[in-house]
Structures are given as C-alpha cells and as structure tokens.
Amino acid sequence: MDTPALLSSQPAVCRHVEIPARCGFPSPAEDHAQKRIDLNTVLIPHPEATFYMRARGESMRDAGIGDGDSLIVDRALEARHGDIVVAVVDGDFTVKTLLRQDGRVRLRAANPAFQDIVPRHGQELAIWGVVTWVLKPVGRHHASR
C-alpha cells in the first residue's frame, strides 16, 4: 500500500444532477436540473484528518475494494465494530474490517483466501483510520489507471 497523502484543500467542483440514476426503467419526464457541488464537502467532512491511499492486493475484493482502488481514509472518526479500517500491523498498513468482540480485536479480510489477523501478545496493532469512500474507475476508464 502506498504512503498516505493528505487530500488537497482546493475545491473539487462538478455538476450535480438532482435526479437519482435509476437502475431500472428511466423516467424521461423528469426535470434535468443541475447545480454545482464541491466534492470535498461530500467526501471529506474532516479535511485536516482525511487522507488518500491506494489499495494493493485482493484481500478486500468482496467488500468492493480492488487492487489499485483509491481509498479516502478519515482519521478523525472513531473506528467501530464492522468498519473498514486502515490498520498498522507491525509497521505495515493493511485494510480490513474491524471486529471487536468480548474485548478482543480481529481484522477480517473480505476474501476467503485470506486469514483474519488476530493480534498476538507483543504484536503492534493500531487503527490508523476509517475508510469512508472507495473511488474506482469503471468502464473504458478502468484500463487507464
């Protein structure tokens, strides 16, 4: 996994279409009103504590996180049971689902080919931040990343 980078404080503006993108039958009668939104306000509620990272590997594929996907990680959030987190295990970054049960912590992969990480006595484990968004190209743009 690449080193985390602080996200830019510059506005990332795009047009927002108020109509939902239906995955069923479209309604051609709906209005196509547009307004401008700043993606930073949508994606980054805590700018000083939010970082961008690139995922590496396939351990979280069943959670929709693939090799090379971009992760937005918020360090201001308190990690809760069931959150996808970036953890530091013995100095290495890893992305896993945080499980807390009976005072014990476990990091679960979202791919059955990978084992859970259960900290052993003396092993360093720190929750670095909570993954809040996964950004990935789709379609023809997928080959260009």
N, C-alpha and C positions, 0 to 999 in steps of 0.2 A: 504494500500500500504506500502511495506517495506521501510525502510530508504534508501536513495540513497547511492550507493557506487561508489567511483572513480574507473575507469577501470584500469587494470594493464598496466604498460608501457612495459611489456615484449612482444616480438613478438608472435603473434598467426599465425603460418605458416601452410598453407595447399597447396595442389596441385591445380592448376587452369587449366582446360581444355578449350582451346580456342574456341571449337565448341559450339554453343548455344544448349541448351537442348530443342529440338523442342517438342511441344505438339501435333504435327500432326504426319506425317509419317517420321520415321528416315531415314537418308541417310547413308547406310553402307559404302559408298565410301569415306567419309570424313576422313581426317587425324586425328589421336588422339594425337596430340602434347600437351605436358604438360609443364607448368612452375610453379615455386613456387611463391606464393604471400603471403604477410603479411596481414592478415585480419584487423589489426589495421589501415593500410593505406587506406583500402577500407571503413571501418566502422567508423573511428574516425579521422576526419580532425583536431579537436581541442582537443588533449589529456588532457590538464590540465583543460578543461571545460566540459569534457564529463563524464557522469555518467550512471550507470546501475541500473535499477529499475525493480521490479516485479509488473505487473499489478494485481489488485484484483477487482473482480466483472465483471459484464456483460454489463456495460453501453456503451462500445465502440465495442461491438461484430460485428456490421455491418460495421465497419471500419477495420475489421480483427484483432482486439485486444481482446483476450480472457482472462479469469481468469487464472493467473499463467504465462502468456507470459512474456518474458523478453523485456524490453524497453531500447534502447540506447537514452539518452537524452543529447542534446548539449546546454549548457548554453551560449555559445559564439554567437549563432545565434539570430538575432532579430526576434521575433515572428511576423508573418504576418497573415492577414486575411486568413482563410482557413487552417492554420497549425494545426496539432495535437500538443497540448502542455501539459506540466505538469504545473498545476497552484496550488497555495496555497490559499485556501479559508478559512478564519477564522482559520488558523493554520493547516488545513488538506490538504494533497496532493490529487489532482484529475487529471485525464486525460480526456481531452475533446477537441473538435475542437473550435478554437478561431474564433469568428465572430466579426468584427468591422464594424459598420455602423453608419453614421451620428454622429461620436464622442462617440458612446456608445459601450460597450463591452458586449458580451454574450458568454457563454461557452455552446456548444451544445454537447449533448450525441449522440452516433451513435446507439441508440436503442430507439424505440418509447415508451418503457415503462418508460423512464426516462425523467424528465423535464429539460429544459435548466436552467442554472444558470445565473441569471441576478443580478448583484451586487446591493444591496440596499444601501441607504445612510448610511455611517458609517461602512459598512461591509468591511473587509480586503480581498483584492484580489490582488495577484501578480503572474505574469507569471514567473515561475521558470526556464523553459527551453523548447526547441522544441524537440519533439520526431522525431528522424531521421531514426530509424530502429526498427522493431519488430522481435524478434527472437523466434521461437517456434519449438518444435519437431513435427515431423509428423510420421504417420505410427506406427510401433511397438514401437518406442521410446516414443510415447506420454504417455503411461501408466507409464513410469519410472520417470516422473518429479516430 
